[in-house]
Amino acid sequence: MNHIKKTYDYGTDIADTIDNKKLFDIKKVMPKKEKSKKKDKAENEEEQEMFDEIFKTELYTYRKRSEEFHKNLSKAYALIYDTYCDKAMQNEIKKRPNYAKIVNDPVALIKTIREIMHEPIREKYPFASMMEAMSRLINFKQQDHEGLLDFTNRFKQAKDILKSHIGDEFLKPFVKKQAKYKESSAEKQKSMEDEAWDKWIAYMMIRASDDKKYKSLKETLSSQYSMKQDQYPCDTDEAVEILNAHKWDNAGKNRKSQKDKKKSDKDDNTTSTLTASTKMSFAQGQDAIICYCCGKKGHKSNKCSKRDSTPREEWVVKKMERSYLQSYQENDEESVSSQETSRSTRTSGSRTQVGWNHLHVGVSLTNNVTGERNSKEILEDMKDHILLDNGSTLSLFTNPELVVNIRKADDVLQLATNTGVKFNNEKAEVPNFGDVWYDEDAIANIFGFADLLSKSKWITYDSDMEDAFLVHMKDGTVMKFLRNPSGLYTYKVSDGYKKHVKDQKTRVKRETSHLVETVEENRKGYTHRQFERAKVARSLYHNVGTPTVQNFKALL
């Protein structure tokens, strides 16, 4: 949707069409010509002339918007059909008898895709499929800690599946048996029949909401109806509004219990040092969070009471950074010119890149759940895994079997870790990814989340489907980072990839060796003096502009 809004002219019209699953009525924005109501003839003519000019401008804009709208319908259809439908889905769409009407209509295409996805499987008994869809909606419940938006999307999906099986006509016989229906006029009866499905679905949505949050709302609606005041929603939009406006039951009590728990956790912490090495996963736990402003544990800088009164340059993290940088400049100035970096600063003529990585050194990765594997075994096993870390500002590898072209870098990496600052000056290349920092003393191979995102198409995570990050690379491959027992998301490197890296290194080594051997063979039969004079002659040849051999001899 955002892609359409950003790249299409008047893309909002198409986005609304897809979002509402109904063609945007472009005629609603057609400009209307105003007429002057001035009584004075001269003033009337002057104002009418102004109205006419405004109308011409608005009419031109409307025509352009209308033309773009119809063009964008075709573009949106092509985007959905080509990008999000595989060959099997495309073949099913083409088999539809109304395929000619679907072409260039993104709304019809989406409805068709939904029908194909939810239609009964051929090998399955149709009534069994229908009952499963009905049972799914009747037993639908909002999950604990599930937000209203996610709950609404899941509920609408279950509703659409049921509707694709049985339609919305089955409630009409039920409505006709109601006393209110029999007492109503023909027009009102028709309205009650048409509204039956939407009202039933809205009620089912209220019914499926979490009792811990909305029980009092359900009781209020029921009691009001018994007093002849029907406040039940008429459709899902009204149901969402009612749920959104309702103050959660026991909300204050829940917040108080959470606050007491945080206070208890904070009291349990007996140490307060920025360089403490504690058991943690990718993200530090709440009890291990250290404020960058005051240096105390238990809260972040955005919650610090001293945040507004303390200049940013006086924050603890800034003081530590300056201290480490000053110490490095004074004691290791010569090595700075050959080491690496993330944020550019100037120190003694070389660039220093500052980065953060809390898994670089000093972290215990023992299995806290089972305690069956010791730290050495886990670290050895991690050498063949790549970690996905959204807490790292860079990518860094430690296993030479996973990279090629290990070399000295032009820059210096000043890496802030959980145990202090480390400096590094080596880089390597990961095939099909690019350059990464390389440190043989690091404990893991790490892809920084932002770095990996910039070199891939997109990264997805859906805990309902699988507890894994899926990285869709630009070459069409997908890397799956699964959660391990330590709570880290890792990608297991295949033996085929390691063999590919090994072959690539062997090929480069063989080519380099061949080049050296060729030069040595060419030197055979010549004295050292002849070899040196040949080098001088070659240098002169290039200095005079590489003329032809005949012209070069004439110059000499």
WOGI-V864066 format. One record per residue. N is the residue number from 1. RES is the residue in three letters. OMEGA is omega in whole degrees, -180 to 180 (999 if undefined). D_FIRST is the distance of its C-alpha to the first C-alpha in Angstrom with 1 decimal. Layout:
n = {N	N}
res = {RES	RES}
omega = {OMEGA	OMEGA}
d_first = {D_FIRST	D_FIRST}
//
This chain:
n = {1	2	3	4	5	6	7	8	9	10	11	12	13	14	15	16	17	18	19	20	21	22	23	24	25	26	27	28	29	30	31	32	33	34	35	36	37	38	39	40	41	42	43	44	45	46	47	48	49	50	51	52	53	54	55	56	57	58	59	60	61	62	63	64	65	66	67	68	69	70	71	72	73	74	75	76	77	78	79	80	81	82	83	84	85	86	87	88	89	90	91	92	93	94	95	96	97	98	99	100	101	102	103	104	105	106	107	108	109	110	111	112	113	114	115	116	117	118	119	120	121	122	123	124	125	126	127	128	129	130	131	132	133	134	135	136	137	138	139	140	141	142	143	144	145	146	147	148	149	150	151	152	153	154	155	156	157	158	159	160	161	162	163	164	165	166	167	168	169	170	171	172	173	174	175	176	177	178	179	180	181	182	183	184	185	186	187	188	189	190	191	192	193	194	195	196	197	198	199	200	201	202	203	204	205	206	207	208	209	210	211	212	213	214	215	216	217	218	219	220	221	222	223	224	225	226	227	228	229	230	231	232	233	234	235	236	237	238	239	240	241	242	243	244	245	246	247	248	249	250	251	252	253	254	255	256	257	258	259	260	261	262	263	264	265	266	267	268	269	270	271	272	273	274	275	276	277	278	279	280	281	282	283	284	285	286	287	288	289	290	291	292	293	294	295	296	297	298	299	300	301	302	303	304	305	306	307	308	309	310	311	312	313	314	315	316	317	318	319	320	321	322	323	324	325	326	327	328	329	330	331	332	333	334	335	336	337	338	339	340	341	342	343	344	345	346	347	348	349	350	351	352	353	354	355	356	357	358	359	360	361	362	363	364	365	366	367	368	369	370	371	372	373	374	375	376	377	378	379	380	381	382	383	384	385	386	387	388	389	390	391	392	393	394	395	396	397	398	399	400	401	402	403	404	405	406	407	408	409	410	411	412	413	414	415	416	417	418	419	420	421	422	423	424	425	426	427	428	429	430	431	432	433	434	435	436	437	438	439	440	441	442	443	444	445	446	447	448	449	450	451	452	453	454	455	456	457	458	459	460	461	462	463	464	465	466	467	468	469	470	471	472	473	474	475	476	477	478	479	480	481	482	483	484	485	486	487	488	489	490	491	492	493	494	495	496	497	498	499	500	501	502	503	504	505	506	507	508	509	510	511	512	513	514	515	516	517	518	519	520	521	522	523	524	525	526	527	528	529	530	531	532	533	534	535	536	537	538	539	540	541	542	543	544	545	546	547	548	549	550	551	552	553	554	555	556}
res = {MET	ASN	HIS	ILE	LYS	LYS	THR	TYR	ASP	TYR	GLY	THR	ASP	ILE	ALA	ASP	THR	ILE	ASP	ASN	LYS	LYS	LEU	PHE	ASP	ILE	LYS	LYS	VAL	MET	PRO	LYS	LYS	GLU	LYS	SER	LYS	LYS	LYS	ASP	LYS	ALA	GLU	ASN	GLU	GLU	GLU	GLN	GLU	MET	PHE	ASP	GLU	ILE	PHE	LYS	THR	GLU	LEU	TYR	THR	TYR	ARG	LYS	ARG	SER	GLU	GLU	PHE	HIS	LYS	ASN	LEU	SER	LYS	ALA	TYR	ALA	LEU	ILE	TYR	ASP	THR	TYR	CYS	ASP	LYS	ALA	MET	GLN	ASN	GLU	ILE	LYS	LYS	ARG	PRO	ASN	TYR	ALA	LYS	ILE	VAL	ASN	ASP	PRO	VAL	ALA	LEU	ILE	LYS	THR	ILE	ARG	GLU	ILE	MET	HIS	GLU	PRO	ILE	ARG	GLU	LYS	TYR	PRO	PHE	ALA	SER	MET	MET	GLU	ALA	MET	SER	ARG	LEU	ILE	ASN	PHE	LYS	GLN	GLN	ASP	HIS	GLU	GLY	LEU	LEU	ASP	PHE	THR	ASN	ARG	PHE	LYS	GLN	ALA	LYS	ASP	ILE	LEU	LYS	SER	HIS	ILE	GLY	ASP	GLU	PHE	LEU	LYS	PRO	PHE	VAL	LYS	LYS	GLN	ALA	LYS	TYR	LYS	GLU	SER	SER	ALA	GLU	LYS	GLN	LYS	SER	MET	GLU	ASP	GLU	ALA	TRP	ASP	LYS	TRP	ILE	ALA	TYR	MET	MET	ILE	ARG	ALA	SER	ASP	ASP	LYS	LYS	TYR	LYS	SER	LEU	LYS	GLU	THR	LEU	SER	SER	GLN	TYR	SER	MET	LYS	GLN	ASP	GLN	TYR	PRO	CYS	ASP	THR	ASP	GLU	ALA	VAL	GLU	ILE	LEU	ASN	ALA	HIS	LYS	TRP	ASP	ASN	ALA	GLY	LYS	ASN	ARG	LYS	SER	GLN	LYS	ASP	LYS	LYS	LYS	SER	ASP	LYS	ASP	ASP	ASN	THR	THR	SER	THR	LEU	THR	ALA	SER	THR	LYS	MET	SER	PHE	ALA	GLN	GLY	GLN	ASP	ALA	ILE	ILE	CYS	TYR	CYS	CYS	GLY	LYS	LYS	GLY	HIS	LYS	SER	ASN	LYS	CYS	SER	LYS	ARG	ASP	SER	THR	PRO	ARG	GLU	GLU	TRP	VAL	VAL	LYS	LYS	MET	GLU	ARG	SER	TYR	LEU	GLN	SER	TYR	GLN	GLU	ASN	ASP	GLU	GLU	SER	VAL	SER	SER	GLN	GLU	THR	SER	ARG	SER	THR	ARG	THR	SER	GLY	SER	ARG	THR	GLN	VAL	GLY	TRP	ASN	HIS	LEU	HIS	VAL	GLY	VAL	SER	LEU	THR	ASN	ASN	VAL	THR	GLY	GLU	ARG	ASN	SER	LYS	GLU	ILE	LEU	GLU	ASP	MET	LYS	ASP	HIS	ILE	LEU	LEU	ASP	ASN	GLY	SER	THR	LEU	SER	LEU	PHE	THR	ASN	PRO	GLU	LEU	VAL	VAL	ASN	ILE	ARG	LYS	ALA	ASP	ASP	VAL	LEU	GLN	LEU	ALA	THR	ASN	THR	GLY	VAL	LYS	PHE	ASN	ASN	GLU	LYS	ALA	GLU	VAL	PRO	ASN	PHE	GLY	ASP	VAL	TRP	TYR	ASP	GLU	ASP	ALA	ILE	ALA	ASN	ILE	PHE	GLY	PHE	ALA	ASP	LEU	LEU	SER	LYS	SER	LYS	TRP	ILE	THR	TYR	ASP	SER	ASP	MET	GLU	ASP	ALA	PHE	LEU	VAL	HIS	MET	LYS	ASP	GLY	THR	VAL	MET	LYS	PHE	LEU	ARG	ASN	PRO	SER	GLY	LEU	TYR	THR	TYR	LYS	VAL	SER	ASP	GLY	TYR	LYS	LYS	HIS	VAL	LYS	ASP	GLN	LYS	THR	ARG	VAL	LYS	ARG	GLU	THR	SER	HIS	LEU	VAL	GLU	THR	VAL	GLU	GLU	ASN	ARG	LYS	GLY	TYR	THR	HIS	ARG	GLN	PHE	GLU	ARG	ALA	LYS	VAL	ALA	ARG	SER	LEU	TYR	HIS	ASN	VAL	GLY	THR	PRO	THR	VAL	GLN	ASN	PHE	LYS	ALA	LEU	LEU}
omega = {179	178	180	-179	-176	-169	-178	170	-175	-177	180	180	179	179	177	179	-179	-177	-178	-179	179	-178	177	-179	-176	-179	180	-179	178	-178	178	-176	179	177	-179	178	178	-180	178	-174	-179	179	179	-179	-179	-180	-180	178	178	178	-179	179	178	-180	179	-180	-180	179	177	179	-180	180	179	-180	180	178	-180	-180	-179	175	-178	176	179	-179	179	177	-179	180	-179	-175	-175	-172	-171	178	176	-176	-179	179	179	178	178	179	-179	180	-177	-180	180	-177	-179	179	-179	-176	178	176	-176	180	178	179	-180	178	179	178	179	179	-180	-178	-174	-179	-175	177	-174	-177	-176	-180	-175	-179	177	178	-180	-179	178	179	180	179	180	-180	-178	-178	-176	179	173	-177	177	178	177	180	-177	-179	179	178	-180	-180	179	-179	-180	178	178	178	-180	179	180	-179	178	179	-171	-180	-178	-177	-172	-179	-176	177	178	-179	-177	180	-179	-179	-180	-180	-177	-179	-174	177	-179	180	179	178	178	179	180	178	-178	-176	-173	-178	-178	-180	-180	179	178	178	-180	179	176	-179	-177	-178	-174	179	-180	-178	-168	-178	180	177	179	179	179	179	-179	-179	178	180	179	177	176	176	-177	180	180	-179	-179	178	-176	179	178	178	178	179	-180	180	-179	-178	-176	175	-175	176	178	-178	180	180	-180	180	180	-180	177	179	178	180	179	180	179	178	-178	180	-179	-179	-178	179	179	178	-176	-175	-179	177	-176	177	-178	174	-179	180	179	176	-178	-177	-180	-179	-179	-179	178	-176	-175	178	-180	-178	172	178	178	-176	-179	177	-175	-180	-179	-174	-175	-176	-178	177	-176	-180	180	178	-178	-177	178	179	179	-180	179	-179	-180	-178	179	179	-180	-178	-176	-171	-174	-172	-177	-178	-179	-175	-178	-177	-162	-174	175	176	-170	168	-179	177	176	175	178	-180	178	179	-178	179	179	174	-176	176	-173	180	168	-180	178	-178	177	-179	-177	-177	-176	-178	-175	-176	179	-175	-178	-180	-178	179	179	179	-178	179	180	176	174	-179	172	-171	177	175	-179	180	-178	175	-175	-180	179	-178	-179	180	-178	-176	175	173	175	-172	174	-180	178	-174	-180	176	174	-171	176	180	-179	178	179	-178	179	180	-175	-177	178	176	177	-178	174	-179	179	176	-180	-175	173	172	-179	178	-177	179	179	-177	-176	171	-170	165	172	-175	-178	180	180	180	-179	-177	178	177	179	177	-178	176	179	-176	177	-179	-176	178	-176	172	178	-179	-179	-177	-177	179	177	179	-180	175	-179	178	-178	179	179	-178	179	180	179	179	-172	176	-180	-179	-178	177	178	179	-180	178	178	179	-180	179	-179	178	180	-180	179	180	-179	-180	179	180	180	180	180	-180	-180	179	180	179	180	-178	-178	178	180	176	179	180	178	180	-180	179	176	178	178	180	179	178	178	179	-180	-179	-179	173	179	178	174	-178	-179	179	179	177	179	177	-180	999}
d_first = {0.0	3.8	5.4	5.2	6.3	8.7	10.1	10.5	13.3	12.6	8.9	8.8	10.9	8.8	5.8	9.1	10.5	8.3	8.4	12.1	12.9	15.0	15.2	15.0	18.7	18.9	22.7	22.2	21.6	24.6	27.0	30.4	33.6	35.6	39.4	41.8	44.0	46.5	50.0	51.5	51.2	50.5	47.9	46.3	46.1	44.7	42.0	41.2	40.9	38.4	36.4	36.5	35.1	32.2	31.6	31.7	29.1	26.8	27.4	26.7	23.3	22.6	23.7	21.5	18.4	19.5	20.0	16.7	15.0	17.0	16.5	12.7	13.2	15.1	12.8	9.8	12.7	14.1	11.0	10.9	14.7	15.6	13.4	13.1	16.4	19.7	22.8	24.1	21.0	21.2	24.9	24.5	22.1	24.7	27.5	26.2	28.6	26.0	24.2	24.9	23.0	19.9	19.7	17.2	15.9	12.5	13.4	16.8	15.5	13.5	16.7	18.9	17.3	17.8	21.3	22.1	21.1	23.1	26.0	29.3	30.5	33.4	35.8	35.1	37.0	34.8	36.3	35.6	31.9	31.9	33.8	31.6	28.5	30.7	32.1	28.8	27.7	31.2	31.6	28.1	28.3	26.3	26.9	28.7	26.6	23.4	21.3	20.6	16.8	17.4	20.4	18.5	15.9	18.9	21.0	18.7	18.4	22.2	22.6	20.7	22.9	26.0	25.1	24.6	28.2	30.2	28.3	28.9	32.4	34.4	34.6	36.4	39.8	39.5	38.6	41.6	44.0	43.2	45.9	43.6	42.4	46.0	46.9	44.0	44.0	42.6	39.6	38.9	39.4	36.8	34.3	35.2	34.6	31.1	30.1	31.6	28.6	26.3	29.2	30.0	26.5	26.3	29.8	28.8	25.9	28.5	30.9	28.7	27.9	29.8	33.5	33.9	31.5	31.8	35.2	36.8	34.0	34.8	38.5	38.1	36.3	39.0	41.9	40.6	40.3	43.9	44.9	43.5	40.4	37.3	34.5	32.3	28.7	28.1	24.6	22.0	20.5	24.0	24.7	21.8	23.2	26.7	25.8	24.0	27.0	29.5	31.2	31.5	34.9	37.0	34.3	37.0	39.1	36.3	35.6	39.3	39.7	36.9	38.5	41.9	40.6	39.2	42.6	44.4	42.4	43.1	46.8	47.0	46.2	49.5	48.5	46.6	46.3	43.4	44.7	45.3	44.4	43.0	41.5	37.8	34.7	31.8	31.1	34.3	35.2	35.5	39.3	39.0	36.7	38.7	38.1	37.7	39.3	42.5	42.7	43.2	41.6	39.6	36.9	34.4	34.8	32.3	34.7	37.9	40.4	41.6	38.2	38.8	42.5	42.3	41.3	38.7	41.2	43.5	41.2	42.7	40.1	40.8	44.5	44.3	42.2	44.8	47.6	46.4	45.6	49.0	50.8	49.2	50.0	53.7	54.4	52.4	52.0	53.0	50.5	47.6	47.8	46.8	44.1	40.2	37.3	33.6	34.1	36.5	39.8	43.2	46.1	49.3	47.7	45.0	41.4	40.5	37.0	36.5	34.4	34.1	34.5	36.1	36.8	38.9	42.3	44.1	41.8	43.3	41.3	43.8	42.6	42.9	42.4	45.1	47.0	48.0	47.0	48.3	46.4	47.9	46.7	43.1	43.0	44.4	41.9	39.0	40.2	38.5	35.2	32.4	30.9	27.3	27.9	25.5	28.7	29.8	29.0	30.2	30.9	34.6	36.5	40.1	40.9	42.3	41.8	38.0	38.1	39.9	41.3	42.4	43.6	44.5	41.7	42.2	40.8	41.7	39.4	40.3	38.7	38.8	39.2	40.2	43.9	44.0	43.1	43.6	43.8	42.9	43.2	42.1	39.0	38.2	35.7	33.5	33.2	29.6	28.5	30.7	33.0	33.5	36.3	39.2	41.7	44.2	45.0	41.4	41.0	37.7	35.3	32.1	28.6	27.2	23.6	22.4	24.5	23.3	19.6	20.4	22.1	19.7	16.3	15.1	16.9	16.2	18.4	18.8	22.2	22.2	22.2	24.3	25.5	24.3	22.0	20.7	20.5	19.1	21.3	20.9	23.8	22.1	24.1	23.0	25.0	25.4	26.6	28.5	30.1	33.9	36.6	36.6	33.0	31.8	29.0	30.7	30.4	33.7	34.7	36.1	39.6	38.3	36.4	39.5	41.6	39.4	39.7	43.5	43.9	42.0	44.4	47.4	46.5	46.1	49.4	51.2	50.1	51.2	54.5	55.1	54.6	57.1	59.6	59.4	60.3	63.1	64.4	64.5	66.6	69.2	72.5	71.9	73.4	71.4	72.7	71.7	68.2	67.8	69.2	66.8	63.9	65.4	65.8	62.1	61.0	63.2	61.9	58.3	59.5	61.2	58.0	58.5	61.0	62.4	65.2	67.9	66.8	66.5	70.1	71.3	69.8	71.7}
//
